[in-house]
């Protein structure tokens, strides 16, 4: 009798957990028939570089295209435009000693892995065109970027927090960013 009761309790638990999981996943439009997603967002940037390459907080805009491979994994392609303002910059300054703002145009490939229906861990790698140079010795405008992130995504809202490092040889710029985006399905 005790074994029968335990088996029935185990079966009831398994069915209730699978029903709850199906209801959680079914409520999010992202997990329905759509596999293509686009989101457009704004970003707030905060420089965390030590030493001489310090910048004031900045801003950015970006667009991401996502293709869901499985229910819990999506591949991303993103482009954007970001600006970190220099400590001594002036909009209409003529002093040649002024350091210009750092303007960046990243192109990144990445992935999002959903560990809960609406929470994800992401990672992106790519190239960044930066003006002025990241590495003044080589005077190259191109740098490599690496950007891990954590985020929360609902039907039409995607909010993420990321660390981004842009480097060229031994020179680099690092910042953290908070991104809020509007998402829609294709």
Buried (B, 14 or more C-beta within 10 A) or exposed (E): EEEEEEEEEEEEEEEEEEEEEEEEBEEBBBBEEEBEBBBBBEBBBEBBBEEEBBBBEBBBBBBBBBEBEEEBEBEBBBBBBBBBBBEEBEEEEEEEEEBEBBBBBBBBEBBBEBEEBBEBEBBBEBBBBBEEBBBEEEEBBBBBBBBBBBBEBBEEBBBBEBBBBBBBEEBBBBBBBEBEBEBEBE
